[in-house]
């Protein structure tokens, strides 16, 4: 199967996330929001940014554990199952597509100042241009995004630098004429301004070093964009009369006209167009990736997620998404905004719930490189606050939400249910609560493979040996003599060696120098007669193995046997084990392992240098 390429850098991640956020929330909504909250609209934007933190951190955690195309859709499937995953994937695709269409249509307010052409002609043209760029490759699409966002930030810096000296403090009095209620309701109204932040997860499979670049890129983007939102709206409120600001659909451009005159109006209108274009490009890029995991999981036809062999892009998903955006361009602007906002709120809520399920299921190989702070209160706060926003949007929003959810369930029931059968974290959680056998090792094994891909782990001889070697999990405390007899019994049949001789080899070696390296760990290793023989035996004994009086309760033992011609590999194996057991989390994971496969995974996924 042709795969997607990891070609996006940290700066690409930052630009995609920032470009997905900066559009209508900054260049159209401030005037409308000011009419609702007054000068306190500056605080409303800050609150909206804070409300987006829970969803952003949840997505960042899950995608560092599972950096796959589709991001939140893929992780929801693995946490809550294919039915909810189908709903999440279609909601994500729908919202991003509508957001792109909204961005292209929203340009009409600004293009009319610069180019006397019908908005639909311009919107269709740019949609086709971005579709072509995305079909050629993610690297090219990322470069386009970087260019757009870089120029956009330069223009925004000019606005802030020249605008701050022109601010009149008197325009901030009274600060909150509509009270705290107006301030909070306006925060919900402008929440959509930050919604694009989550969608970097959709291209997670194409990001280099996802463990670092995904959370860092998202956090940097949120901080930088929040600062620019606050500063630019502060300047806008401080330079425009309230009556002029309330009726403006071009508040930033009108503000620039006050202190930069006609060229400022043109420059900020150009900045707005760049913002809408960057949002449209990011939306198309990420929306198409939301369909890829649904196709891979057989929840949609396989052809939808097919990757182009030459360009390594999901061509059919891009063509389907581009076609949907083109059709959406002819809908009313209000419908596009409301539909996108509702779905994005639902996506945030699902992200928070998914993290709770993944954590509480105690999946052994769920190993995100970034963990959400203040768990689970951060997620609970996110779900409750976002549910409040959804209710505040009115009955129409709830009807649209229910209709979209029913549509997703309908598609799953009549198509995906027949073909898909995936294990998911919610089953592990139910199994943990009810003590019933509901799961196999399939999900753990899948997460193990994802970690190998994420960390660029190329299996060496030691890994292959660990995958095949025997693992013992001994009950009760045992003496060293009984322990070595058990080891000899396990190994003698594998290599046709006399059991008594093998036990004597181990015992004699132990009399020379104890192989118990710490109160927790021992590594007995011996040389045996013959050629081309080497083996490892992994043993856990929670109650402890009594090697010496100083180490009466060794719980982790790695037994190594080999012939003289394998001496070099013998030493490399010792070095590999030493690196693995030095990790601060090794002892906790070793004792927490539920079965032999999880003990094996503790070694296979341990951090070490591979040859």
N, C-alpha and C positions, 0 to 999 in steps of 0.2 A: 504494500500500500504506500502511495506517495505521501510523504509527510510535509508539514509546514516547517519553515526555516526560522531559526532564532536569529533575527537580524535587527531587533529594536534595542537601542541603548537606553540608559537612564534619562538622557535628555529627550529622546523620542517619547518615552513614557510620560515625562513631565509635560511635553507639548501636546500630546494626544489628550491627556486628562484636562489640561488647562483650556485647550481649544474646544473641548466638549462642553465646558462650563460657560465660558465668556461669550455671550451672544445677547439674546433678548433680555436676560436677567439684568444686564448692565445698560444696554443701549436703548431699550424700550420701556421696561417696567418701572424704573425709578420715579417717573412722573406720576404714574397711576398709583404706585405705592405711597408716594408723598401725600397724595390726596386722602389716603386712608389713615396714615399715622403722623403726618406732619414731619418736622425735622428729625423726630425719633426714628424715622425710616433708616437712618444710619445704624442704629442699634438693632433694628429688625433684621437687617442683612447679617449682622454678626450672630444673632440668635439662630437664624436659618443655617448658617455655617456650622454652628455647634450641633444642631439637630442632625446634620449629615454625618457627623463624626462616627456615630455608632455603626451605621451601615458601612461606611468607608473602612473602618478598622476591621469589621467582620469579614468583608470581602478580601481585604489585604491578608488576613490570617488564612482564610481558606485557599486562596490562590497561591500562597507560598507553599502550602501543603500539596495542592493539586493544580499546578500551572498548566492547564489545558485550554484549548480553544473553547470559547463559549463562556468561560469564567464562571459567573454566578449560576448559570444554567447547569453546567457540569457538576458543580459542587452541590447544588440542590438535589440533583438526581442521586448523588452518592449519600446524601444525608437523609432526605425525606422520601426517596423512592421515585420511580419513573412517572407516576401519575402527576405528582406535584411538580416534578422536574419538567414535564411537558408543558404544564401551565406556565412555569417560570421562564422557560425558554421562549415560548411564544409571546409572553408579556414583554420580555426583554427585547425581542426582535421588533415587536409592534411599537414599543415606546421609542426605541432608537430610530426606527424608520420615520415615525411621525415627527420626532425631534429634528431630524434632518430636513424633512419637508417643511416644517415650521421655520427653520433657519433660512431656507431658500426663499420661501414666500415672504418672510419678514424683511428681506432685503428691499422690498418694494418701497418701504418708507424712505430709504436712503438712495437707492439707485435713481429715483426720480429727480434727485437733486443734481446728479452727475451725468446720467445717460437717459435721453428721452425714448426709452424702449419699453415695450410691454413687459411686466414682471414675469409673466409665464414663459416668455421666450428666453429671458435671461436665466430663470430658474431651471428650465429644461436643459439649456445649454451647459450650465455648470454641473448639473446632475450627471450628464453624459460624460463630461470631462473627468469628473472624479471617479466615475465608474470605470472608465478606461485606465486611469492611473492605478486604481486598486486591482484591476485584473492583471496588470503587468507585474506587480509585486508589492509586498508589504513595505519593503525598503523604500521604494519610490513614493508610496503613499505616506510613509513616515517623514521622508524628506520634504514633501509638499507641506505636511502639517508643521514641521519645524520652521519652514520659511514663513508661512502665514502667521504663526504665533509669535515668532521673533519680531516681525515688523509690527504686529499688533501691540506688543508690549512697549516697543519704542514710542509709538504714538501715545500710548496711555501714560508713559513717563512724562512726555512733553505736556500733556494735559494737566497732570498733577503739579509739576514744577512751576508752570506759568499760572496755574489757577489758584494755588494756595495764597499768594500775596493779594489776590483780588477778592478773597472771601470776606464777607461782612458778618460779624458776629450777631448783629441785630436780627438777621434772618432766621436765627435759631430760637427765637422767642415768640410765643411759648414753645417749649421743646416738644412736649407730648400733648397736644390739644385734645386728642381722642382717648387719652388715658392709657393705662396698661393693657386694656382689652384691645384697643386699636393697634398697639405696638405688637402684641402677640399674634393677632389675626393676620397682620401684615407679614409677620415672619413666615407664617404658613403660606401666604400668597406668593412670596418670593422664593420659597423653598426650591422650586424648579431651577433656580439660578445655579444651584450646586449639584443638581441631579446627575449631570454627565460624568461626575467624578468616578462613579463606580464602574463605568464601562471600560476602563482600561483592562479589567479582568477578562474581557472578551478576547483580547489578543495575547493572553498570558503565555500561550504556547509558542509565541514568536518573539518573546522577550529574552535577551541574553541575561544570564545570572538572575533569574526571577526571584530567588530568595532575598536578594538585596534590592533589586531595582523596582520591584512592584510596590512594596510598602513605602520605600523611600520616595519614589516618584509620586505616589498618591498623596503622601503627607506634605511633601514640598509644594505640590500643586495646590492643595487646599489652603495652606498657609499663605502662599504668594497671592493667590486669587482673592482670598478673604481680605488681605491688606489692600489690594488694588480696588476691590469693590468699595471698601470703607472710605478710602481716600478720595476716590473719584466721586462718590455720592456726596461726601462731605463738601467737596468743592462745588458740585452742582447745586446743592441746597444753598450754599453760601453765596453764590453769584447770581442766581435767578430769583425773580419775584415769585412768591408762592402761586399767584394766579397764573403766571406764565408756565410754571413748572407743572401744575396740575393738568393743564390741557395739552401738554407736549408728548408726542410719541417719539421725539428725537431729543430727549433731555440733555444728553452729553454733547451733542452737536450744537444745541442752542446755548449751552453753557460755554462752549469754546468760542462761540460767536461774540460773547460779552467781552472776553479779555484777549482773544486772538483775532477777532474780527472775521472777515469773510474767508480768509485762508484757513482759520481755525475750524470754521464750520465745514469746509471741504475736507480738511484733514481728519476730523472726527467722524465724518460720514464715511470716509474711506476706511477708517479703523473699524467702524460698525460693519461694513461690508466684509472686511477681512475676518471679523469675528464670526459672522454668519457663515462664511465660506468654510472656516476651520471647523465649526460645529457640524456643518453638513458633511464634510470629508470624514471627520472622526465618527459621526453617526453611521455613515455608510460602511466604513471600515469595520466597526465593532458590531453593528447589527447583523451583518452577514455571518460573522463568527458565532453568533448566538444560535444559528441553525445547525452548525457543524456537529456539536455533541448530540443533538436530537437525531441526526442522521446516523452517526456512529453507533448510537444505542438502539437503532432500528425503530425509533419512535416516529421518524419520518422516513420516506424512501431514501435508500442509500445514495441515489444519484444527487440528492440535494447537497450533500456534504463532500462531493467528489473534489479532489484537489488536482489542479492542472499540473501535468508532468513537467512542463517547461518552466512555468513561472512560480509553481508551488503556492498558488492562491486558490481559495475555494470558489472556483469560477461560477458554478451553478447557483450557489448561495448568493453571490454578489449580483448575478443577473436577476435573480428573483427579487432581491431586496431593492435593486435599482428600479425595477419595473413597478414595485409597490410604491416607492417614493415618487416616481413620475405621476402615478395616478393620484396620489395624495396631494400633489401640488395644486389640484383644482378644488380642494375642499376649503371651507371657511377657516380663517386664521384662528378663531376662537375654539373651534372644534379640535384643531391640531394641538393647541396649547393645553386644553383641559384633559384630553385623552392621554397625552404624554405625561403630564404631571401625575395623574392618578396611577398609571402603571408604574412609574418610577418610585412612588411611595410604597406600593405593594412589593416591588423588588427589594427595597431597603428592608422592609419588614421580614421578608423571606430570608434575607441574608443573616439577619440577627438570630432568627429562629434556628437556622441551619447550624450556626456555630454552637448554640446550646446543645443541639442534638449530637453533633459530632464530639463535643467534649464529654458529655454525659454518657455516651455509648462506650467510652473507654477503649476505643479502637487503638490497638497497640502500635500500628504503623501510621497513625495520623500524627505526622511530625511537621507541623508548620515551623518555618524558620522565624516567623514573627507571630507573637501571641498578643491578642487584645488585652490591654490593661483593664483592671477593675471588672474582670469577668465574675459573675454573670450580670452584674448591675448595669454595665454599659449596654448590653443587649436588651435587658428588660426595659431600660429607659428608652432605647430606640424604638422598640415595638409599641410601647404605651404612647409615647409622644407622637409617633407617626400615625397611629390609629386615631388619635385625637385630631390631627390635621385632616385626615381623610373624612372624618365625621363632620368637621367644620366646613368642608367643601360643599356639603349639601346632599340632598337625596339623589340628584342627578349623577353625582360622582359615584355614589354607592351602586346605583343601577348599572352604570358603565363597568364598574369593577366586577360586579356579579356576572354580567354578560360575557366579559372577556375570560373570566375563570371557567364559566360553563362551556365556552367554546374550546378552551384548552382540554378540559376533561372529556368533551365529546370526541375530539381528535384522538386522544389517548385510548378511549374505550373502544372505538371502532377501528383503530389501526394499530397503535403502539402496544396495547394490551396483548394482542395476539402474538406479536413478534418479540417483545422485550421481556427478559427475565433476569434482572440484576439484583444482587444483594445490596442492601443499603444500611446506613448507620442506625436508622430508627428501629430496624429489626434487632440489632445488637442491644439497643437500649431496652426494648421490650423483653428481650432474653435476660438481660441483667436484672430487671425488676421482677420478672415472673419465675426466673430460674428454669425456664423451659428451653429445650434445644431447638432453636429456630434458624441457626445460621451455619455456614460452612466456613472454610478459610479463604473463600474466593475474594472477598473485598480486601482482606488484609494483604493477600498476594498482589492484588491490583495496585494497592497503595505502595507496596514495596517496589514494584516496577516503576511507578511514577517517581518515587524518590531517586531511583537510579538514573532516570532520564533527567530529572531536575538538577542533580548534583554531578551530572556527566560522569557517572561511575562506569568504568570499563572493567568488566570482571576479569580477574587474573586467576592463576592456578589456585591460589589460596581460597578464593571465593568458590570456585567449582568444587574444591575439596570439601568445604564447609557445607555446601548444598547436599552432598551425598553422604557425609559422615554420620555415624550413629550419635544419638543424643539420649542421655539417661537423666531421669528426674527422680532422684532417690528420696523415699519417704523415711522420716525418722533419722536420729543421729547414729553414725556408724564409726567404727574404729578404722585406722589406716589399713590394718591387715585385711579386714573384711572388704574394705573398699578396693584394694588392689586385686583381690580374688575376683570380685565382680568385673573389674576392668579386664582382667585376663580372660574371663569367660566370654565377654563381649567381643574381644579382638582376636582370639585364637582361631575361631572359625572363619574369619574374614581373610586371614593370611596363612592358614594351615600351620600354625605354630603351636608347640606343646604348651598347654595351659599352665602347668606347674612351672615350666622354665620361664614363661612370660611373667608370672607373678613374682618369681625370684628376682628377675632382672629389675623390676620396679622396686622391690623391697631393698635390694642391695644398693641401688642408686640412692634411695632415700636415706640409707644409713651413712653414706658418704657426706652429703650435704642436703639439708631439707629443701624440697622444692616448693614449700609453702612460702610465698613471697610476702604475704600480708595476712592479717587475721581473716580476710575475705577470700583471697585468691591463692591457688596453687597451680603450678604448671609442671607436672612430672614429665620428663622426656628422656628417652633411652635410645641407644643404638643397638640394633639387632643384626644377626648374621643374614647374609643374602645380598641381593642386588635389586635396585629399582623398586624398593618398597618404601612407602611413606603413608602414614595415616594419622588422623586426629579423632579424638573422642571427647565430646562435650558433656560435662556432668554438672547438674545442680543438686544441691542438698540443702534445703531451707533450714533444717535443724542443725546442720553442720557435720563436717568430717574432722575427726580428731587426728591431726598430723603430729603436732608437738604440744607441749604444755603451753607454749607461747601462742600457738594458733589452734585452739581447741574447737573452732567452729567455722572451718573453711566452707564457704557456700558455692564458690565457682571454681571448677577445675577443668583445665584443658590438658588432655593427655596427648603427647606426641611420641610416635615411634617411627623409626626410619633406619635404613641401611646407611653404610658409610658413604656410598656414592651420592646420597641425597643430603649430605651435610650442609651444603649451601642453602638449599631450600628449607632445611630444618632451622637454620639461623634466621632466615627471612620470615618464617612462620612465627618464631618466637618474637621477632620485632613487631610483626603485625598485631599479634595478641597484646603485646605491651602497649601499643598505641591505642588500641580499642578500649582496654580496661582503664586507661588513664582519664577517659572522658568523665567529667563530674556526674553525668547522668547514668553512667553504666550500672552502678549498684542498684539504683532504684528500678531501672528497667529490667534488670536481671531477676530481681525478686518479684516484680509485678507480672512477669510473663505467665500466661495462663496454661500454656502447653509447650510441647517440644518445638513446634514450628516457630513460636514466638521467641523461644530461647535461641534458635538458629538465626532468626532475623536480627536479634540483638547484636550478633557478631557480623552478619552480612552487611548491615547498614551502619556499622560502627565507623567512626572517622579514622582513616589511616591513609598512608601513602601507598598507592598501588603501583605495581610494576608490570 
